[in-house]
Amino acid sequence: AGAMGNVLNLRHLARICDPRRDFYGIQARGLSSDAEPHRTLEAAAEAYLEEVRRVQPHGPYYLGGFCIGGVAALEMARRLQEAGEQVALLAMLDSHLPEVRGTLGVRDKAQIHIERFREDGPDYVREWMRQKYAWEVGRLRRQVGLAKDAAIDPAQYRSDLVHQAIMYARSLYQPRFYDGHIVLFRPPLAAKHHLGGGLVIDRDRSFLREDNGWRRMVRSLEIHELA
């Protein structure tokens, strides 16, 4: 699953795969129970492998993950390799290498604001101020403990709680070289702003890279761009 922990958003993928091959989804711990979510990607990978081995004790293994779930799948593949098992496929569905991507400088931010104002006019200023106000209000409410916790009832999906734990785990993760092959599936790069130093970002100010950052971290990489 991705950062929200719910694997059911991949059910369509399961339906279009070869029906002669079983397809298993691993949901994040704590999403639908009062169990504590994993706080590191390594711990998540180890727990997920325990589930996998109950179904299939030995390889070859076909693994995949969506978004941050692809990094957990990578850690699973690494552990399987160390145990002498074969990983026949490691597929990443628009997964990005977790890393410190840097921050935008004053000149970059000014360029973005100018370009967006030229495109949207005064509406851009109003929308920016609305979002800025909402963000500040939310930040202050969290600081004083007034933010609502949507994860009180353990009978309900606790997506926010799981998401917070996964983002915390992502911040701690130290990428290591993977001596294997990965297949990356990603959408077309929707470049919005071309900044100094060759930086490219999308409309949400996320940095864009053709390989999602993986090429230097794996033995071989195969990329499929899906429209």
C-alpha positions in Angstrom: 0.0 0.0 0.0 1.0 3.6 -0.3 1.3 6.3 2.3 -2.3 6.1 3.5 -1.9 2.4 4.2 -4.9 1.1 2.4 -4.1 -1.6 -0.2 -7.7 -1.8 -1.6 -6.9 1.1 -4.0 -4.8 -1.5 -5.9 -7.7 -4.0 -6.4 -8.1 -2.9 -10.1 -4.5 -3.9 -10.7 -5.2 -7.3 -9.2 -8.1 -7.8 -11.5 -6.2 -7.1 -14.7 -3.2 -9.3 -13.9 -3.0 -12.9 -15.0 -5.9 -14.7 -13.3 -3.8 -17.9 -13.1 -1.4 -16.2 -10.7 -2.5 -15.4 -7.1 -2.3 -11.7 -6.1 -1.9 -10.7 -2.5 -2.2 -7.3 -1.0 -0.5 -6.3 2.3 -2.2 -3.6 4.3 -0.4 -1.3 6.7 -0.5 -2.3 10.3 -2.9 -0.2 12.4 -5.1 0.9 9.6 -8.2 -1.1 10.7 -7.2 -2.1 14.3 -5.8 -0.5 17.4 -2.3 -1.9 16.7 0.5 0.6 16.6 1.6 1.5 13.1 5.2 0.7 12.1 7.6 3.5 12.8 10.3 2.5 10.4 10.2 1.1 6.9 12.6 -1.6 7.9 10.3 -2.9 10.6 7.4 -2.8 8.2 9.3 -4.8 5.6 10.3 -7.4 8.2 6.6 -7.8 9.3 5.4 -8.0 5.8 7.9 -10.7 5.0 6.5 -12.8 7.8 3.1 -12.6 6.2 4.5 -13.4 2.7 6.4 -16.5 4.0 3.3 -17.9 5.6 1.9 -18.1 2.1 5.1 -18.8 0.1 8.1 -20.0 2.2 10.6 -19.8 -0.8 11.1 -17.9 -4.0 11.0 -16.9 -6.7 9.2 -13.8 -5.3 7.3 -11.2 -7.3 7.0 -8.0 -5.2 5.6 -4.6 -5.9 4.6 -1.4 -4.1 2.7 1.8 -4.7 4.4 5.1 -3.7 6.2 4.6 -0.4 5.1 1.0 -0.5 7.6 0.4 -3.2 10.4 1.3 -0.8 9.0 -1.2 1.7 9.0 -3.8 -1.1 12.7 -2.9 -1.9 13.6 -3.6 1.8 11.7 -6.9 1.5 13.7 -7.8 -1.6 17.0 -6.9 0.1 16.2 -9.2 3.0 15.2 -12.0 0.7 18.5 -11.6 -1.3 20.5 -11.8 1.9 18.6 -15.1 2.8 19.6 -16.5 -0.6 16.1 -16.3 -2.1 15.4 -15.2 -5.7 13.4 -12.0 -6.4 12.1 -12.4 -9.9 10.4 -9.1 -10.0 10.5 -5.9 -8.0 7.9 -3.4 -9.4 7.6 0.1 -8.2 4.4 2.0 -8.9 5.5 5.7 -9.0 7.8 5.2 -6.0 10.4 7.8 -5.3 13.7 7.4 -3.6 13.3 8.9 -0.1 15.9 11.6 0.2 16.4 15.2 1.2 15.4 17.1 -1.9 16.4 20.5 -0.7 14.3 23.6 -0.4 13.4 26.3 -2.9 15.4 29.5 -2.7 13.9 33.0 -2.6 14.6 33.5 -6.3 12.9 30.2 -7.2 9.8 31.0 -5.1 9.6 34.5 -6.7 9.8 32.9 -10.2 7.0 30.5 -9.3 4.8 33.3 -8.0 5.4 35.4 -11.1 4.7 32.6 -13.5 1.5 31.6 -11.7 0.3 35.2 -11.5 0.9 35.6 -15.2 -1.1 32.4 -15.8 -4.0 32.8 -13.4 -4.1 36.6 -12.6 -5.6 37.9 -9.3 -7.3 34.5 -8.8 -3.9 33.0 -8.0 -3.2 35.6 -5.2 -6.6 34.9 -3.6 -6.2 31.2 -3.7 -2.6 31.4 -2.4 -3.8 33.5 0.5 -6.7 31.2 1.3 -4.4 28.1 1.3 -1.8 30.0 3.4 -4.4 31.0 6.0 -5.8 27.4 6.2 -2.3 26.0 6.7 -1.5 28.4 9.4 -4.8 27.8 11.2 -4.2 24.1 11.0 -0.7 24.4 12.3 -1.8 26.5 15.3 -4.6 24.1 16.1 -2.2 21.2 16.2 0.2 23.1 18.4 -2.5 23.8 21.1 -4.0 20.3 20.7 -7.3 21.4 19.1 -6.8 19.4 15.9 -9.4 16.6 15.6 -8.2 13.1 15.7 -10.1 11.1 13.1 -8.6 7.8 14.4 -10.4 7.6 17.8 -12.7 4.7 16.9 -10.5 1.5 16.3 -13.4 0.1 14.2 -12.8 2.7 11.6 -9.9 3.1 9.1 -7.2 5.2 10.8 -5.7 6.6 7.6 -4.4 9.8 9.2 -2.6 8.0 12.0 -1.0 5.5 9.6 -0.1 8.3 7.2 1.7 10.2 10.0 3.6 7.1 11.0 4.6 6.3 7.4 5.8 9.8 6.8 7.8 9.7 10.0 9.3 6.4 8.9 10.2 7.9 5.5 12.0 10.8 7.2 14.2 8.3 9.1 14.9 6.0 6.1 18.5 5.8 4.9 18.6 4.6 1.3 21.1 1.8 0.5 22.2 0.4 -2.8 20.1 -2.5 -4.0 22.1 -5.1 -6.0 19.2 -6.0 -8.2 16.8 -5.0 -10.9 13.7 -2.8 -10.4 10.9 -2.0 -12.8 9.5 1.5 -12.3 6.1 2.4 -13.6 5.3 6.1 -13.5 3.0 8.7 -15.1 4.4 11.3 -17.5 6.4 14.1 -15.8 4.1 17.1 -15.5 6.7 19.8 -15.4 5.3 23.1 -14.4 8.4 25.2 -13.5 12.0 25.0 -14.8 14.2 26.6 -12.1 17.9 27.3 -11.7 20.4 24.5 -11.5 18.3 22.2 -13.7 15.6 21.8 -11.1 12.1 20.9 -12.4 9.0 20.9 -10.2 5.4 20.1 -10.9 2.3 22.2 -9.9 2.5 21.0 -6.3 6.2 22.0 -6.1 7.4 18.4 -6.0 10.8 17.8 -7.6 10.7 15.8 -10.8 13.3 13.3 -12.0 13.0 11.0 -15.0 14.1 8.0 -12.9 12.4 9.1 -9.6 15.9 9.1 -8.1 16.5 5.4 -8.4 19.2 4.9 -11.1 22.2 5.5 -8.9 20.8 3.3 -6.1 20.2 0.0 -8.0 22.2 -2.3 -10.2 19.7 -1.9 -13.1 16.6 0.1 -13.7 13.7 -0.3 -16.2 11.3 2.6 -16.7 7.8 2.4 -18.1 5.9 5.7 -18.6 2.2 5.2 -18.5 -0.2 7.8 -19.8 
